C-alpha cells in the first residue's frame, strides 16, 4: 500500500512538521471486498478498471508500458496478468477517510488498487510500486517485509525518475527520527560584522511514537507492510528498507539481492539473516552506522526536497535562532549577506536557504512578522526562543552613573527577572538568570566610550560606524581589556569612538543604525553572536 500524509495527494510537497512523521509507505491490504469501478478494459498485461473510458485507456497504456520494464529489471517475476483498479477509495470501508493512502496491493488476487485522483507522475510511480508487490514470486519470500517495500521503491525510482528526489528525501528524513541522537541539520551563516562563519544545529527530535529498531524491522516477514499494522512507525520502517535495498543494489545489483533470498531458501531459513543483509549493504548494527548511511544517502536534490518538505519547522528554528541576531536586517539582506546554508551535520552536501523557494518564502514572511521594535532609552522588550526568555533594557545616565546602559539577560521559561540586580555587572543574580551582555556608552571631551562586559571572556568584539569598522579585538590598538569584575566572573573591554560627540536620542535595534556593536562570548557558546544596531545622531 502506498501512503502519503497530507490533505492533497497531488501536491509535490505536503506541508507538515517533521514531528508529524509524514510517511510514504507501501503495504498490503489483503481484503478484497471493495466495489469495482464500472468501466473495464483489457490490456496486453492485464485488466484495468476505472470510472470512465478515458481513465481506463490511460491506465491500460501505463500498465502495458511499465509491466514489461519491471520484468526486464527484476529476477523472480511471475509475469502474470494483473488486475488494476483506478478507484474511489472513499467507497471502501478500509480506506474511507484516509486520504494519505494512495495505493494497495492484494498479491494473492493478482490485483492492485490506486487512488483515482493522482497526477500522471504520481500514478505511474504508485503503479510500479504496487505491480512489484503483485508480481514478485516466492523466490523473494525470505526478504524482510520492510525490504520488500524498499525493493518496490528502488524499482520505481528507476522507471519513474521524476519522483526520485522527492520520495527518497522523505523516506530518509522520516527514517532519521529513529536516530535522533546521531543526526541533526546544521545551519551555517556568515556574521558580516565579525567576518566569519558560525553554526547552530536543528535537532531531529522523535515524537512519542513507539518505534521498532532496524533489528526488529528486519525480523518482520510477509509480502509487505500491512494497512492495519499495530504500530505507527512506518515512517522509519520504510526508510530502513529503502536504505538497505539501495546500498545492496548499488554494490551487487538486483540479482545480488535476489541471490541472498534464494540462498536463504536453500538453507531452509525463513528470512535472510540480518548479518547477511548488513554485510551486503556495508553496514553494521550500530545506530551511528545507520545514521551515517542515511546522511550519506542525501545528495543536493534530495536535500532541497527535504527542506521543501520540512520548511515549516525549519523556518521556526532559523528565524527563532537568527532573527534577533540580525535585528537591523530585512530578510533579503539577511539571506544575501549572511549567506545561510543548511545540511546534515557531518555531510559536505549543503544548500543555500535562499535557493529553496518555499523555505525562502516562509523565512521572509516569518522574518517580517517577528521584527524587533526599536528600543528607546527607558524602555525594555523581551523575546523567547529555544534558549529561554531574553530581556533587553536601556537605561539613561543618572547621578553618580554617567553611562547609558544596555542590559540583556536570559531566564528559563519559568525564570523570574530581577531588574534591580542587572545594572551592576558585579552583582549576584538569581540562579535562573544569566547575564548575556552589558554595554555602557558614555561621552566625555575625547568622544564616546563603549565599554562591554560579558561572562567568561570575549571570543570576539567589533564596532562599526556607518558601515566602517572602527574598533575590534582583531584591530591592534583599538580595544582595551579592563580588569575583571565580580570575582573574575565577568570580562570587560573598552573602545573609544572619537567621531561620536553625543548620544542624544539613542535607540537600540534601530532600523537606521549608525553604530553597530557585534560580539560573542567564550562561555555561553549557545548564544552565539550578539548584534546591537544603535541609532544615534552623529555630530562631528
Long-range contacts (C-beta under 8 A, 24 or more apart in sequence): 1-25, 1-26, 1-27, 1-28, 1-29, 1-101, 1-103, 1-104, 1-105, 1-224, 1-225, 1-226, 1-227, 2-26, 2-101, 2-102, 2-103, 2-104, 2-114, 2-126, 2-129, 2-130, 3-27, 3-100, 3-101, 3-102, 3-234, 4-100, 4-101, 4-102, 5-100, 6-99, 6-100, 7-99, 8-99, 9-99, 9-100, 9-102, 9-115, 9-117, 9-118, 9-122, 10-117, 10-118, 10-119, 10-122, 12-166, 12-308, 13-166, 13-305, 13-308, 13-309, 13-358, 14-309, 15-311, 15-312, 16-309, 16-312, 17-310, 17-312, 17-313, 18-173, 18-177, 18-204, 18-205, 18-310, 18-313, 19-205, 19-207, 19-313, 21-174, 21-177, 21-207, 21-209, 21-232, 21-235, 22-170, 22-174, 22-235, 22-309, 23-100, 23-170, 23-174, 23-234, 23-235, 23-238, 24-167, 24-170, 24-171, 24-174, 24-238, 25-149, 25-225, 25-234, 25-235, 25-237, 25-238, 26-103, 26-129, 26-130, 26-133, 26-149, 26-152, 26-153, 26-224, 26-225, 26-238, 27-104, 27-149, 27-224, 27-225, 27-226, 27-227, 27-229, 27-234, 28-104, 28-105, 28-106, 28-107, 28-133, 28-222, 28-223, 28-224, 28-225, 28-226, 28-227, 29-94, 29-95, 29-104, 29-105, 29-106, 29-113, 29-226, 29-227, 30-106, 30-108, 30-226, 31-94, 31-106, 32-106, 32-109, 32-111, 33-93, 34-85, 34-87, 34-91, 34-92, 34-94, 34-95, 34-113, 35-87, 35-91, 35-92, 36-85, 36-87, 37-85, 37-86, 37-87, 37-88, 37-116, 45-81, 45-82, 46-81, 46-82, 46-83, 46-84, 46-110, 47-81, 47-82, 47-83, 47-84, 48-83, 48-84, 48-85, 48-86, 49-83, 49-84, 49-85, 49-86, 49-87, 50-85, 50-86, 50-116, 51-86, 51-88, 51-116, 55-86, 55-116, 56-86, 59-84, 59-86, 59-123, 59-127, 62-123, 62-124, 62-127, 63-127, 63-131, 66-124, 66-127, 66-128, 66-131, 66-159, 67-131, 67-135, 69-159, 70-128, 70-131, 70-132, 70-135, 70-155, 70-159, 71-135, 73-155, 73-158, 73-159, 73-254, 74-132, 74-135, 74-136, 74-151, 74-155, 74-254, 74-258, 75-139, 75-254, 75-255, 75-258, 76-136, 76-137, 76-139, 76-140, 76-258, 76-261, 77-135, 77-136, 77-137, 78-135, 78-136, 78-137, 79-135, 80-110, 80-135, 81-110, 82-110, 82-111, 82-112, 82-131, 82-134, 82-135, 83-109, 83-110, 83-111, 83-112, 84-111, 84-112, 84-113, 84-114, 84-127, 84-130, 84-131, 85-111, 85-112, 85-113, 85-114, 86-114, 86-116, 86-123, 87-113, 87-114, 87-115, 87-116, 88-116, 89-113, 89-115, 89-116, 94-227, 101-227, 102-126, 103-127, 103-129, 103-130, 104-130, 104-227, 105-130, 105-133, 105-134, 105-224, 106-134, 107-133, 107-134, 107-223, 110-134, 121-160, 121-162, 121-163, 122-163, 124-159, 124-160, 125-156, 125-160, 125-162, 125-163, 125-167, 128-152, 128-155, 128-156, 128-159, 128-160, 129-153, 129-155, 129-156, 132-156, 133-223, 133-224, 139-258, 139-261, 139-262, 139-265, 140-258, 140-261, 141-261, 141-265, 142-260, 142-261, 142-264, 142-265, 142-269, 142-270, 142-271, 142-272, 143-257, 143-260, 143-261, 143-271, 143-272, 144-217, 144-218, 144-219, 144-220, 144-221, 144-241, 144-271, 144-272, 144-277, 145-220, 145-221, 145-222, 145-223, 145-224, 145-225, 145-241, 146-217, 146-218, 146-220, 146-225, 146-237, 146-238, 146-240, 146-241, 147-218, 147-241, 147-244, 147-245, 147-277, 148-222, 148-223, 148-224, 148-241, 149-224, 149-225, 149-237, 149-238, 149-241, 149-242, 150-238, 150-240, 150-241, 150-242, 150-243, 150-244, 150-245, 150-246, 151-241, 151-245, 151-257, 152-224, 153-238, 153-241, 153-242, 153-245, 154-242, 154-245, 154-246, 154-249, 154-254, 165-301, 165-302, 165-304, 165-305, 166-305, 166-309, 168-242, 168-297, 168-302, 168-305, 169-298, 169-301, 169-302, 169-303, 169-304, 169-305, 169-306, 169-309, 170-305, 170-306, 170-309, 171-238, 171-239, 171-242, 171-243, 172-239, 172-242, 172-243, 172-294, 172-297, 172-298, 172-302, 172-306, 173-306, 173-309, 173-310, 174-235, 174-236, 174-238, 174-239, 175-235, 175-236, 175-238, 175-239, 175-240, 175-242, 175-243, 175-294, 176-204, 176-239, 176-291, 176-294, 177-204, 177-205, 177-206, 177-207, 177-211, 177-235, 177-236, 178-206, 178-211, 178-213, 178-214, 178-233, 178-236, 178-239, 178-240, 178-290, 179-204, 179-287, 179-290, 179-291, 179-294, 180-204, 180-205, 180-206, 181-287, 182-287, 182-288, 182-291, 182-292, 183-291, 183-294, 183-295, 183-344, 183-345, 184-344, 184-345, 185-314, 185-342, 185-343, 185-344, 185-345, 186-342, 186-343, 186-344, 186-345, 187-317, 187-318, 187-321, 187-322, 187-340, 187-341, 187-342, 187-353, 188-340, 188-341, 188-342, 188-343, 188-350, 189-322, 189-338, 189-339, 189-340, 189-341, 190-337, 190-338, 190-339, 190-340, 191-325, 191-338, 191-518, 191-529, 191-531, 192-337, 192-338, 193-462, 193-464, 193-469, 193-516, 193-518, 193-529, 193-531, 194-460, 194-462, 194-518, 194-520, 194-529, 196-460, 198-520, 198-528, 198-529, 200-321, 200-528, 201-345, 202-313, 202-314, 202-317, 202-318, 209-233, 211-236, 212-236, 212-237, 214-240, 214-285, 214-290, 215-274, 215-285, 217-241, 218-271, 218-274, 218-277, 219-271, 219-274, 221-270, 221-271, 239-294, 240-290, 243-281, 243-290, 243-293, 243-294, 243-297, 244-277, 244-281, 244-283, 246-297, 247-280, 247-281, 247-282, 247-283, 247-293, 248-277, 248-280, 248-281, 251-280, 251-281, 251-282, 252-280, 256-280, 292-346, 295-344, 295-345, 295-346, 295-347, 296-347, 298-344, 298-347, 298-349, 299-349, 300-349, 300-351, 303-342, 303-343, 303-344, 303-349, 303-350, 303-351, 304-351, 304-355, 304-356, 307-342, 307-351, 307-353, 307-356, 307-358, 307-359, 308-356, 308-358, 308-359, 311-356, 311-358, 311-359, 311-362, 312-362, 314-342, 314-359, 315-359, 315-362, 315-363, 315-366, 316-366, 317-386, 318-353, 318-363, 319-363, 319-366, 319-367, 319-370, 320-385, 320-386, 321-385, 321-386, 321-528, 323-366, 323-367, 323-370, 323-372, 324-372, 324-383, 324-385, 324-390, 325-528, 325-529, 325-530, 325-531, 326-531, 327-371, 327-372, 327-509, 327-531, 327-533, 328-509, 328-510, 328-511, 328-513, 328-516, 328-531, 328-533, 330-367, 330-368, 331-363, 331-364, 331-367, 331-368, 332-364, 334-367, 335-360, 335-363, 335-364, 372-509, 373-509, 374-507, 374-508, 374-509, 374-510, 374-511, 374-535, 375-507, 375-508, 375-509, 376-506, 376-507, 377-404, 377-506, 377-507, 384-413, 387-526, 387-527, 388-412, 388-413, 388-415, 389-413, 389-415, 390-436, 391-417, 392-508, 392-509, 393-419, 393-422, 394-506, 394-508, 395-423, 397-442, 402-442, 403-440, 403-441, 403-442, 403-451, 404-440, 404-441, 404-442, 404-503, 404-506, 405-438, 405-439, 405-440, 405-441, 406-437, 406-438, 406-439, 406-440, 406-441, 406-508, 406-532, 407-435, 407-437, 407-438, 408-435, 408-436, 408-437, 408-438, 408-530, 409-433, 409-434, 409-435, 409-436, 410-434, 410-436, 410-527, 425-453, 425-485, 425-486, 425-490, 425-492, 426-485, 426-486, 426-490, 427-486, 434-524, 435-490, 436-524, 436-527, 436-530, 437-519, 437-530, 437-532, 439-517, 439-532, 441-503, 441-506, 441-534, 442-503, 443-500, 443-501, 443-502, 443-503, 446-496, 446-498, 447-496, 447-497, 447-498, 447-499, 447-500, 447-501, 448-496, 448-497, 448-498, 448-500, 448-501, 448-503, 449-494, 449-495, 449-496, 449-497, 450-494, 450-495, 450-496, 450-497, 450-517, 451-482, 451-492, 451-493, 451-494, 452-492, 452-493, 452-494, 452-517, 452-519, 453-485, 453-490, 453-491, 453-492, 454-490, 454-491, 454-519, 454-521, 454-523, 455-489, 455-490, 455-491, 455-521, 455-523, 455-524, 456-489, 456-491, 456-521, 456-522, 456-523, 456-524, 457-491, 457-521, 457-522, 457-523, 458-491, 458-493, 458-519, 458-520, 458-521, 458-522, 459-520, 459-521, 459-522, 460-518, 460-519, 460-520, 460-529, 461-493, 461-495, 461-517, 461-518, 461-519, 462-517, 462-518, 462-519, 463-495, 463-497, 463-515, 463-516, 463-517, 463-518, 464-515, 464-516, 464-518, 465-497, 465-499, 465-500, 465-514, 465-515, 465-538, 466-514, 466-538, 470-495, 470-497, 470-499, 471-495, 471-496, 471-497, 499-538, 499-540, 500-536, 500-538, 500-539, 501-538, 501-539, 501-540, 502-536, 502-537, 502-539, 503-536, 504-536, 504-537, 505-535, 505-536, 505-537, 506-534, 506-535, 506-536, 507-534, 507-535, 507-536, 508-532, 508-533, 508-534, 508-535, 509-533, 510-534, 510-535, 511-535, 514-538
